[in-house]
């Protein structure tokens, strides 16, 4: 068990592509509880290196005390060493690790962070981890993943990639019961490991607020206490749904 459950909940987490020219301005606004600078899915292949450089620069200049995570590539994608070298520092709150399939993925990231923290004068454990579950294998190993590192703050269930991994039809307003079953398992695994409740993944359609509300209310009822957002306009809705008793 660890003490992350005692930290403030990150109800809203605004995802921003790492190479976005206004990324620093969006973070400076402080409208979200946390910010997720993305180096993975929202970044085109040709812009990957630029996203790493820009994100490193943003973190080097960040003085606002914001909660800032970075979504890196998965442990076996071949980009993690470059990404961590550019971003680990005092202004980085944590790493969002995608496509986590085993405790070994989290442990490997933990070990790399410890080396970089020691080399850069940070306390070992300074950098948190949020593990995103996006495959059937990850769901199968949820309990082990949730207990893999004291750095873990919470889990996230990536609905889109998990839907594709399972070969399910694209989701409408209602999620497949199979996806809901995975979300429920994440709630139990988080509670058992002493983590904060899991985070819901983004809803990509900016103007479909009805579906956003439905999805958020559904996961709130399951025991989730936060949600990623791709659009700043979604933040007030997410805050209201996840904080209203």
N, C-alpha and C positions, 0 to 999 in steps of 0.2 A: 504494500500500500504506500502511496505517496501523498503529499500535501497539496497537489494541484487543485483538488476539489475546493479548497479554501480561497482560491484566487477569484477575482471578479470574472463573471461569465462574459465570453465574447459573443454577444447576441448577434451582432452584425459584423460581417467580414466582407469588405468590398474588394473584389478581385480586379486587378489592373494589369494589363500586359506590360511586361518589363520594359519594352521598348517604346511605350506610349509617350509621346512628347510632353504630355501634361501630367505624367505620373506624380511628379513631386508636388505639383499644385493640388492634385486630388488628395494626396496624403496630408498636405498642410491644412486643408479645409477642416479635417477632424470630424467629419459627419458620421463616421462609422466607429464602432468599438475597436476594430482592428482592420488592417489592410493586408491584402495578399498580393504581392507582386509576383506575377506569373512568368516563369521561364519555359513553360511546357506547352500545353495544348493551345493556348490563345496566341502563341508566337509562331509565325511562319518559319519554315526551315532556314530560309535565307536571312532571317533576322535574329537567329538564336544568339550569335556572338554579340551582336549589338545589344540585345536585351540583358545579357550578363553584364556587359560593361556599364550600361546605363543604370542598372539596378545597384551595382557596386558603388557607382558615383552617388546615387541618391542616398544610400545608406551612410556613406562617408560624410555627407553634408546634412544628414537628418539631426536636428537639434530640438525637435518639438516634443520628444518624449512619447511619441505614438507607439502603439503596439503594431509592429510590422513583421509579418511572416513573408517568406519567399517560397513559392512552389517550385521545387527543383525537378529534375528528371528522376526516374526510378533508379534504384541502386545499380541495375544491370544495363542501363541505357548508354553508358560510356561517356556521360557528360558531367557526372557528379563532382569529380575532383576539381575541374575548372570552375564549376559554379560555386562550390563551397569556398574555394580559395579567394573568389572575388567578393563574397558577401558576408562571411563570418566576421563579426566585430561587435562593438558595444551597442550599436543601434539596431541590431538584428534581434528581434524577440524570439523568433523560432523558424523552423523549417517545416513546410508542408510536404510530406513525402508521398507521392502518388503511387498507385498500383502496388500497395504493400500486400504481400502474399504470405509472409511468414515472420515469426519473431526475428529470424536471422537478418531480414532486411532492416529492421529497426536497430538491432544491435550493431550492424555494420555502420549505419549512419551515426549512432551514438559514439562509436570508437573514433570515427573520423573527426567528429566535432570536438572530442576531448583533446585530440592532438593539436588541432588548430587553436582551440581556446588556450591551451597551455603555452603555445608558441606566441600568442598575441596578448598575453597578460590578462586574460579573462579568467574568472573563476570557472573551474570545470563544472559543467551543468548549467552555465549561463544560458545556453541556447535550448529552447524548448523544441518539442516535436509534435506535430499533428499528423497522424497517419490516416491516409485515405484508402478505403477498401473499395476496389473496383472490379474484382474478379471473384469467381466461385471459389477459387483456392484461398483467397483472402478471407472470405466469409467462413470457410471451413476452419480456419486457424484464428478466428477472432479472439478467443480467450487468451491464447498464447501471445498474440500481438499486443493486446491491451496491457499485459503484464511484463512486456519485454524491456522497458527502460523507465527509470524515474524521471526522465525528461518528458515523457508523454503527457501532454495536457488533455487532449481529447482525440477522439476518432471522428472521421467523416465518412459517410457512405456516398460514393459517387454513382448516382442513379443512372446516368447516361451510359457510362462505360460498362457498368454491371449489367444493364439491360442488353447491351450488345454481346457481352461475353456469354450470357446465358442463352442467346439466340431468341430472345423474346421480341414481340412486336413493339415498335416505337410506342412510348407511353402517351396517353391523352391526359385528361384531367385526373382520372383515377389511375393510380399505379397498380401494376400487377401484384397479386397477393404474394408472389414469389419475392418480389423486391421488398414488400412490406415485412416479410419474414426475416430478411437480412437486416433490415433496419431495427427490428425488435431484438435480434441477436446482438447487435451493436450496443443497444441500451443495456442489456444484461451484462455483457462483457465489460463495458465501461464502469458500471456500478461495482461489479465484483473486484475490479482492479483499482478502485479508488480514483478513477479519472473523472473529469467533468463530463456531463452528458454530451452525447455526440452532436455533431454539426450536420445539418442538411446541406446538400450540394446546391448549386445555382439552378435557377430557372431562367432560361436564356431569352425568352420572348419578352421584350421590354414593356409592351403595351397590353399584354394579357394579364391584367391584375387579378382577374377572377381565379384563374388557375394558380397563380402565385399564392393567393390567399388560401385556396383549398389545400394546396400541397403543404404550406406552412402550418396550417391548423392541424392537418393530419399528423405530421411529425411531432408537433407540440403535444398532441394527445398520446403519442407513443412514448414520449419521454425525452425528445430532443429539446435543446435549449438554445439553439442558434442556427443561423443559415448563412451560407455564402451568397453574395449578390454580384451580378455582372453589371448592374445598372444602379446608379445612385438613387434613382427614383424609387427603387424597391426598398430602400433602407427604412423609411418610416413605417411601412407596412410590416416588415419583419420585426421591427422593434415592438410595435403594438401587439402583434400576435403572440410573440414569445415572452412578453412581460405582463400581459393581462392575465390575472388569475382565472 
